[in-house]
Amino acid sequence: MTEPPASVYLGPAHGRWLPRSWADLIAAATAGMLDESPWLDLKKELPAAGARERHNRELAKDIAAMAVDGGVLIIGITDDNSRAGEVLGVPIDGLADRVDLIARNGPSPSAAVRCTAIPDPGRPGMGCLLIEVPPSPVAPHMVDGYYWGRGDRGNRRLTDADVRRIMDGRRQHATDVADLLSQLEHRDPIPAAARQQAHLYLVVRPSTGAEDALVALLDRKTLQQNLLPLLEHVRQTVTTDRLPRADTGRRIGRGAMFGLGLFDNGARTERNLEDLVLQEDGTLTLISAKITDRDSAMFYDADGQPSLRIWTHRLLGTTHSTLLLAGLIGDRHSGYQGVWDIGMRLTGLYGSVPQEARLDPDLFAYDRYDEDAYEQVTTATTAQLVDQTDVIVQRLCGRLLRGLRVEQWWLPYTTDLLRRP
């Protein structure tokens, strides 16, 4: 069970709602905010005996249907002809664990949920369970052999045309992210002809975020103090500093940029290039040239120069830090709980060797990385960026790690691996 979300989306009629207490539930139900809609479903209870299996299957269908566009399920409120009835509450001990198990094992593929228990202060052990179902990056989901989605008044089986539309939308998002990576590479302050290092480009963008979602966060008077606790949380989680400091931030046209900003005779220095940009719509981008160097004399290229060395732990730590920061900003400031479009591009990799070459020189004695560029695009929800960052990092970097032949050191990836000496 997680902490209460910053807000949940109840549809265009009611926007975002901040559920903090039992009184909030009563007030929202009375005001009609919790009437059923394509974004909200109510259940009086989730029985623990009798027809338990049938109820589990029905909840799996509800979660699968909600996962297409996102929505909220509330257990403990009666459904009065699609209107919110009495707020009764249910026994909440262990209920979130049961729902999580259903979400993982009922729909295919598994769906993500975030459960928040809102207790009734007058009845210990009783309350309502709020189940937030973010838009799924792998929707549609199948239950009992059918794909499910939401209609005006409940669940419906998706047609073949519905499924094709969802799949086409996912492919278009991947194309859009690749275009964003190209734009980011074009904005690299180091001219292509002058680059001696590999350059990392990262984009983490809310798929449907509001254009002005972070205007308050990016106020220049409070920018540093707003971001300091988030960066400290990232530092403690990833166990090392992998992002620019909050006190390097300054406003730019798109939002705010953080970076060392070092210059050498009027030009940016590649060795210290690490520009992090947070845009007003919640998009986070990173340009970094700090994941490689040519200081190693272990291997040499055809010209007799030291081969480019990839600091694998820097790549993974920087990627992890950027993803986690984006998720924390969405969760705690913009309230965005939907899908994020995520892309990574690395350029200048040809002929490089990983840092692990020092551990097994024979493995890397003759072969070098044989492609100049690496690119990977994926999607994730806010909850996954915050709670399952390891999984997203592996999704982005796994193929590169295998291509570098370092999977035995880093896969399956967890932050614990970054703590190794």
C-alpha positions in Angstrom: 0.0 0.0 0.0 1.3 3.4 -0.9 1.0 6.8 0.6 -2.1 8.8 -0.5 -1.6 10.0 -4.1 -1.1 13.7 -4.8 -4.5 13.6 -6.7 -6.6 11.2 -8.8 -8.3 12.0 -12.0 -12.1 11.7 -12.0 -12.8 12.6 -15.6 -13.3 15.9 -17.4 -16.4 16.8 -15.4 -14.6 16.9 -12.0 -10.9 17.0 -12.9 -8.4 16.0 -10.1 -9.5 15.1 -6.6 -7.4 15.1 -3.4 -8.7 12.2 -1.2 -7.2 12.7 2.2 -9.8 11.6 4.8 -13.1 9.8 5.4 -14.8 13.3 5.5 -13.4 13.9 1.9 -15.1 10.7 0.8 -18.4 11.6 2.3 -18.3 15.1 0.9 -17.3 13.9 -2.6 -20.0 11.2 -2.7 -22.7 13.7 -1.5 -21.6 16.2 -4.2 -21.9 13.7 -7.0 -18.2 13.7 -7.7 -18.0 9.9 -7.2 -20.9 8.9 -9.6 -19.8 6.2 -12.0 -18.3 7.2 -15.3 -15.7 5.9 -17.8 -13.1 7.0 -15.2 -14.7 5.8 -12.0 -16.3 2.6 -10.8 -17.8 1.8 -7.4 -18.0 -1.5 -5.5 -20.0 -2.1 -2.3 -17.5 -4.8 -1.3 -15.1 -7.5 -2.4 -16.3 -10.6 -0.7 -13.7 -12.8 1.0 -15.8 -16.0 1.0 -18.4 -17.7 -1.2 -18.0 -16.6 -4.8 -14.6 -15.2 -4.1 -13.1 -16.5 -7.4 -15.9 -14.9 -9.5 -15.5 -11.6 -7.7 -11.7 -11.7 -8.2 -12.3 -12.3 -11.9 -14.7 -9.4 -12.1 -12.3 -7.1 -10.4 -9.6 -8.2 -12.9 -11.9 -7.2 -15.7 -12.5 -3.8 -14.0 -8.8 -3.2 -13.7 -8.1 -4.3 -17.3 -10.8 -2.0 -18.6 -9.6 1.0 -16.6 -6.0 0.4 -17.6 -6.7 1.6 -21.2 -7.3 5.2 -20.3 -6.8 5.2 -16.5 -9.3 5.5 -13.8 -10.3 4.9 -10.2 -12.1 2.0 -8.4 -13.5 2.6 -4.9 -14.5 -0.4 -2.7 -16.8 0.5 0.1 -19.4 2.7 -1.6 -22.7 1.4 -2.9 -23.7 1.8 -6.5 -27.1 3.4 -6.7 -28.0 3.1 -10.4 -24.5 4.4 -11.4 -24.7 7.1 -8.7 -22.6 7.2 -5.5 -24.8 5.8 -2.7 -24.0 5.2 0.9 -20.4 5.3 2.0 -20.4 2.0 4.0 -16.8 1.0 4.2 -15.4 -2.5 4.3 -12.8 -4.4 6.4 -9.5 -3.0 4.9 -6.9 -5.2 6.6 -5.2 -7.2 3.8 -7.5 -5.9 1.1 -4.8 -3.9 -0.7 -2.6 -7.0 -0.9 -5.5 -9.0 -2.4 -6.2 -6.3 -5.0 -2.5 -6.1 -5.9 -2.4 -9.9 -6.4 -5.4 -9.8 -8.6 -3.9 -7.0 -10.7 -0.7 -9.0 -11.2 -2.3 -12.4 -11.9 -5.7 -11.7 -13.4 -5.2 -9.5 -16.5 -2.8 -10.5 -19.2 -0.3 -8.9 -19.3 -0.3 -7.8 -15.6 -1.6 -4.4 -14.8 -0.3 -1.8 -12.3 -2.4 -0.4 -9.5 -1.9 1.9 -6.5 -4.0 1.2 -3.4 -4.8 3.7 -0.7 -6.9 2.8 2.3 -9.0 5.6 3.7 -10.0 4.5 7.2 -13.2 5.4 9.0 -12.1 7.1 12.2 -15.1 5.9 14.1 -14.7 2.2 13.2 -11.3 0.7 13.6 -10.4 -1.7 10.8 -13.1 -0.3 8.5 -12.7 2.1 5.6 -12.8 2.4 1.9 -10.1 1.3 -0.5 -9.2 3.6 -3.4 -7.6 1.7 -6.3 -5.9 4.0 -8.8 -5.4 2.3 -12.2 -3.0 4.5 -14.3 -3.1 4.3 -18.1 -1.2 1.2 -19.0 1.8 1.3 -21.3 1.0 -2.3 -22.5 -2.8 -1.9 -22.8 -5.1 -3.5 -23.8 -5.3 -6.3 -21.2 -7.0 -9.6 -21.6 -9.2 -11.4 -19.0 -11.1 -14.6 -19.8 -9.9 -14.5 -23.4 -11.2 -11.0 -24.2 -9.7 -7.5 -24.2 -11.6 -5.1 -22.0 -12.2 -1.3 -22.0 -14.6 1.2 -20.5 -17.9 2.4 -21.8 -20.1 5.2 -20.5 -21.6 3.0 -17.8 -19.2 0.1 -17.3 -16.9 -2.4 -18.9 -17.1 -3.6 -22.5 -15.3 -6.1 -24.7 -13.0 -4.3 -27.1 -13.5 -5.0 -30.8 -10.6 -5.8 -33.2 -10.8 -2.2 -34.4 -10.5 -0.9 -30.8 -7.4 -3.0 -30.3 -5.7 -1.9 -33.5 -6.4 1.8 -32.6 -4.7 1.4 -29.2 -1.7 -0.4 -30.8 -1.4 2.3 -33.5 -1.4 5.0 -30.8 1.5 3.2 -29.0 3.5 3.0 -32.2 2.9 6.7 -32.8 4.2 7.6 -29.3 7.4 5.7 -30.0 7.9 7.7 -33.2 7.3 10.9 -31.4 9.9 10.1 -28.7 12.5 9.3 -31.4 11.8 12.7 -32.9 12.3 14.3 -29.4 15.6 12.5 -29.1 16.7 13.9 -32.4 15.7 17.4 -31.4 17.7 17.0 -28.1 20.8 15.8 -30.0 20.4 18.8 -32.3 20.5 21.1 -29.2 23.7 19.5 -27.9 26.1 22.5 -27.2 29.1 20.5 -28.3 29.4 20.5 -32.2 29.3 16.9 -33.6 32.8 17.4 -35.2 34.3 18.3 -31.8 33.0 15.4 -29.7 35.5 13.1 -28.2 33.2 11.3 -25.8 30.0 9.3 -26.2 26.9 11.5 -25.5 23.8 10.4 -23.6 20.4 11.9 -24.4 17.4 11.1 -22.2 13.8 12.2 -22.6 11.0 11.5 -20.0 7.7 13.1 -21.1 4.2 12.9 -19.7 2.0 11.6 -22.6 -1.0 13.7 -21.7 0.4 16.3 -19.2 -0.9 19.8 -18.9 1.3 22.4 -20.6 1.5 24.6 -17.4 1.6 21.7 -14.9 4.9 22.9 -13.2 4.6 26.7 -13.4 4.5 27.0 -9.6 7.3 24.5 -9.1 9.6 26.4 -11.5 9.0 29.8 -9.9 12.6 31.3 -9.8 12.2 32.5 -6.2 11.4 29.0 -4.9 12.9 26.7 -7.6 15.9 25.6 -5.5 14.0 24.9 -2.3 11.3 23.0 -4.2 13.8 20.7 -5.9 16.2 20.1 -3.0 14.2 17.5 -1.2 13.5 15.6 -4.4 17.1 15.6 -5.4 18.1 14.5 -1.9 15.6 11.6 -2.2 17.1 10.6 -5.5 20.7 10.8 -4.1 19.8 8.5 -1.1 18.0 6.0 -3.4 20.6 5.8 -6.0 23.4 6.1 -3.4 25.4 8.6 -5.3 25.2 12.0 -7.0 24.3 11.5 -10.7 22.4 14.7 -11.4 23.3 18.5 -11.3 22.7 20.3 -8.0 19.5 22.3 -7.4 21.6 25.5 -6.9 22.8 25.4 -10.5 19.2 25.9 -11.8 18.3 28.9 -13.9 15.2 29.8 -15.9 15.2 29.3 -19.7 12.6 29.5 -22.3 11.3 25.9 -21.9 11.5 25.9 -18.1 14.6 25.5 -16.0 18.1 24.2 -16.8 20.4 22.6 -14.2 24.1 22.0 -15.0 27.7 23.0 -14.2 27.8 25.4 -17.1 31.6 25.4 -17.3 33.3 27.2 -20.1 36.8 27.1 -21.5 37.9 30.2 -23.5 34.2 31.0 -24.2 33.1 27.5 -25.2 31.4 24.7 -23.3 33.7 21.9 -22.1 32.7 18.5 -23.1 34.2 16.8 -20.1 31.7 18.6 -17.8 28.7 18.6 -20.1 25.6 17.5 -18.1 22.5 19.6 -18.8 19.3 18.7 -17.1 16.2 20.6 -18.3 12.8 20.5 -16.6 10.0 21.9 -18.7 6.7 23.5 -17.6 4.7 20.5 -18.8 6.8 18.1 -16.7 9.1 16.8 -19.4 12.6 16.1 -18.2 15.6 15.9 -20.6 19.2 15.2 -20.0 22.3 15.7 -22.2 25.5 14.2 -20.7 29.0 13.5 -21.9 30.2 12.2 -18.5 29.6 8.5 -19.0 32.8 7.8 -21.0 36.5 8.9 -21.1 39.7 8.0 -22.9 41.9 7.9 -19.9 42.3 4.2 -19.9 45.5 2.7 -21.3 44.2 -0.9 -21.1 43.1 -1.0 -24.8 44.0 1.1 -27.8 42.2 1.8 -31.1 43.7 1.5 -34.6 45.4 4.9 -34.3 47.2 3.9 -31.2 45.0 6.1 -29.0 43.3 4.8 -25.7 40.0 3.2 -26.5 36.8 5.0 -25.3 35.9 3.6 -21.9 32.2 3.4 -20.9 31.6 3.9 -17.2 28.7 1.5 -16.9 27.8 2.4 -13.4 27.6 6.1 -14.4 25.3 5.3 -17.2 22.9 3.2 -15.1 23.1 5.6 -12.1 22.4 8.7 -14.3 19.5 6.9 -16.1 18.0 5.7 -12.8 18.3 9.2 -11.2 16.6 10.9 -14.1 13.7 8.5 -14.3 13.1 8.6 -10.5 13.3 12.4 -10.4 10.7 12.7 -13.2 8.4 10.3 -11.4 8.7 12.2 -8.1 8.0 15.5 -9.7 4.9 14.0 -11.3 3.7 12.3 -8.1 4.4 15.2 -5.7 3.9 18.3 -7.7 2.0 18.1 -10.9 -0.3 15.2 -9.7 0.3 13.4 -13.0 -0.3 9.7 -12.6 -0.5 8.6 -16.2 1.8 7.2 -18.9 5.2 8.7 -19.6 7.0 8.4 -23.0 10.7 7.6 -22.4 13.6 7.5 -24.7 17.4 7.0 -24.5 20.0 7.6 -27.2 23.8 7.2 -27.0 26.1 8.3 -29.8 29.8 8.0 -30.4 30.0 4.4 -29.0 31.9 2.7 -31.9 35.0 1.0 -30.8 34.4 1.5 -27.0 35.0 -0.9 -24.2 33.2 -1.1 -20.8 34.8 -0.4 -17.5 34.4 -4.1 -16.7 37.3 -4.8 -19.1 39.6 -4.4 -16.2 37.9 -7.4 -14.4 38.2 -9.7 -17.4 40.7 -8.4 -20.0 40.6 -11.6 -22.1 36.9 -11.1 -22.7 37.4 -7.7 -24.3 40.9 -8.1 -25.7 39.9 -8.1 -29.4 36.3 -7.0 -29.8 34.9 -3.5 -29.3 31.3 -2.3 -29.4 30.5 -2.3 -33.1 27.8 0.3 -33.5 28.1 4.0 -33.2 24.6 4.7 -31.8 22.2 3.0 -29.4 18.5 3.9 -29.0 15.7 2.5 -26.9 12.1 3.8 -26.4 9.6 2.7 -23.8 6.7 3.8 -21.6 5.9 3.7 -17.9 3.4 5.1 -15.4 4.3 7.5 -12.7 3.9 4.7 -10.1 6.4 2.6 -12.0 8.9 5.4 -12.3 8.8 5.9 -8.5 8.3 2.4 -7.3 9.8 0.2 -10.0 12.6 2.3 -11.4 14.9 -0.6 -11.6 12.6 -2.3 -14.1 12.5 0.7 -16.4 16.3 1.2 -16.3 16.7 -2.5 -17.4 14.1 -2.0 -20.1 16.1 1.0 -21.5 19.6 -0.3 -21.0 19.3 -4.1 -21.2 20.1 -4.6 -24.9 23.1 -2.3 -24.6 24.5 -4.2 -21.6 24.2 -7.4 -23.5 25.8 -5.9 -26.6 28.7 -4.8 -24.4 28.9 -8.3 -22.9 28.5 -7.1 -19.3 25.1 -8.6 -18.5 26.7 -11.0 -16.0 27.7 -8.0 -13.9 24.5 -5.9 -14.3 21.4 -8.1 -15.1 19.0 -8.3 -13.6 19.6 -4.7 -12.6 18.9 -3.3 -9.2 20.2 -0.2 -7.4 22.1 -2.6 -5.0 24.6 -3.2 -7.9 25.6 0.4 -7.9 26.8 0.1 -4.3 29.5 -2.4 -5.2 33.1 -1.2 -4.9 
